[in-house]
Amino acid sequence: MQALRVHAFDQPPRLDTLPSPEPAAGEVRVRVQACGISFFDLLIARGAYQWKPPLPFTVGSEFAGTVDALGAGTTGFAIGERVCGSLSIGAWADQICVPAAGLQPVAPGAAIDEAAVLHTPYGTALYALRERGGVQAGETVLVLGATGGIGDAGVQTAKALGARVIAAVSGPAKQTAATQAGADAVVDMQSANWKDEVKALAGPRGVDVVLDPVGGEAMDTAFRTLGWGGRHLVVGFAGGSIGSLKGNLCIVKGASLIGVDLRQYRERQPEAMHRLLADVTALHAQGRVRPRIAAHFPLTQASAAFSMASERATMGRVMLDF
């Protein structure tokens, strides 16, 4: 089989030929057809994430394909069935073995590329908004970086939960994309007074929940839009810096700063994670969420795919096809 593996953090992943893996008891071997490239994947590949896997390792956290082998005692799936799933690493290979509990069936008629990029962004968004943020119907959610992978998923997921969504983006083109994703209102973070615009849109009650995959200065600005008892969900730092929120703001607003880490949720609460991803798959099957696909690349053009996925101007997910 072929796999994109990292051998050194200062070098791009390279395409290696490896023996086909054999599924252990309780595992399923998947013939991978499509993988998404997430911001998380790019960080892991560069050694820029807080967790560094031992070298060499296969990159990739999202995939979809068909079942082509079952380990001893594995039930619940059939050879040839379409499935999707997510891992911390290991997905960018044409064959992977994963625990059956880590897979979800792809809904009949659903596009395989869309299924491949469901679990990480939409799993993160649903875990953040519902499990960590406790979003209720009628609440106002501010989504930062609303056309990025997590942001786009956050807009759609918040709407599916019945929230009113204010999307924060950079530039006119992204404003249009956020509106297409379902945002009720959009502000441009390049505007000097975007905080006041959000406050005006939120009304006297203020923002209830901030979904923040951006960090940096935007983190402090967004926190100030929260109303009493608001929740600021810290997902990541795509803006390039962590940010320095002043702790007294939490007291003044009676607000909470809440960390979101889907990787640890998977490791610490696997059964809850399985239920969460089943809910994500159901939302997709119902047409309530739909990933935006920007482009497809074969494995031989992986470097071009990484470059496009790294560009902030890219709207939608960049795919690797197998």
FENURJO-V731986 format. One record per backbone hydrogen bond with DSSP energy under -1.0 kcal/mol. CO is the residue of the C=O (numbers start at 0). NH is the residue of the N-H. Records with the same first field share a line. If there is no record, write none. Layout:
BEGIN
CO: NH  NH
END
This chain:
BEGIN
0: 17
1: 93
2: 15
3: 58
4: 13
5: 56
7: 10
13: 4
15: 2
23: 26
25: 99
26: 70
27: 97
28: 67  68
29: 31  95
30: 65
32: 321
33: 63
34: 319
37: 41
38: 42
39: 43
40: 44
41: 45
42: 47
43: 46
56: 5
57: 89
58: 91
59: 90
60: 86
62: 84
63: 32  33
64: 82
65: 30
66: 79
68: 28
70: 73
71: 25
77: 80
80: 66
81: 105
82: 64
83: 103
84: 62
90: 92
91: 3
93: 31
95: 29
97: 27
98: 101
99: 102
103: 83
106: 109
110: 114
111: 115
114: 117
117: 121
118: 122
119: 123
120: 124
121: 125
122: 126
123: 127
124: 128
125: 129  130
126: 131
127: 132
128: 134
135: 138
138: 163
139: 207  208
140: 165
141: 210
142: 167
144: 147
147: 151
148: 152
149: 153
150: 154
151: 155
152: 156
153: 157
154: 158
155: 159
156: 160
157: 162
158: 161
161: 137
163: 140
164: 183  184
165: 142
166: 186
167: 145
168: 188
170: 174
171: 175
172: 176
173: 177
174: 178
175: 179
176: 180
177: 182
178: 181
184: 166
186: 168
187: 190
190: 193
192: 196
193: 197
194: 198
195: 199
196: 200
197: 201
198: 202
202: 205
206: 226
207: 230
208: 141
209: 232
210: 143
211: 234  235
212: 237
213: 238
215: 218
216: 220
217: 221
218: 222
219: 223
221: 224
222: 225
224: 206
226: 229
229: 255
230: 209
231: 257
232: 211
233: 259
236: 239
245: 248
246: 249
247: 251
248: 252
249: 254
252: 228
255: 231
257: 233
260: 264
261: 265
262: 266
263: 267
264: 268
268: 272
269: 273
270: 274
271: 275
272: 276
273: 277
274: 278
275: 279
276: 280
277: 281
278: 282
279: 283
280: 284
281: 285
282: 287
283: 286
291: 316
294: 318
296: 320
297: 300
298: 301
300: 304
301: 305
302: 306
303: 307
304: 308
305: 309
310: 313
316: 293  294
317: 36
318: 296
319: 34
END
